Every structure is written in C-alpha cells, then in structure tokens.
C-alpha cells in the first residue's frame, strides 16, 4: 500500500538534498528516516513507562522524598549551572 505525504517546499528540498548526498532514492531515505523516528519514539515511551513504574515501586516501598526536598535539590543543581 502506498502512502502519499505532502511536504512543504523547504522540507522537500532538505529531503532531496539528503538523498542526493547519500546517493539514494528519495523515497528510501524518507522511509528510513520515518522508521528511525518511530523506533526512537517507541523506545522513548518504553523508557518513560519504566521510569514511572520505578517511581511507583519506590513510593510503595516507602522510598520517596518530599516535594520540598526535590525542589531544593533542583534549585541547587540548576543555580550552579548558571554561575559560569
């Protein structure tokens, strides 16, 4: 089954340039890029779910801290980055 996708001229030009640089068909390059994005999105979702589950497991086991402790840590962490 073929799927037709309409790209704006700028995106089409970028895709055609990439295909030309790789010496590949533009359709193949588009397909590979889409496959990579979908794979990354699935992996990202799985990691997020694992992180949420770990947080729930920790909470149920009594391993948690107050929001104030978390906020204080974040403030320290990010205020040190800006003191360059």
Secondary structure as GFF3:
##gff-version 3
##sequence-region A 1 84
A	DSSP	alpha_helix	9	22	.	.	.	ID=ss1
A	DSSP	alpha_helix	26	60	.	.	.	ID=ss2
A	DSSP	alpha_helix	67	81	.	.	.	ID=ss3
###
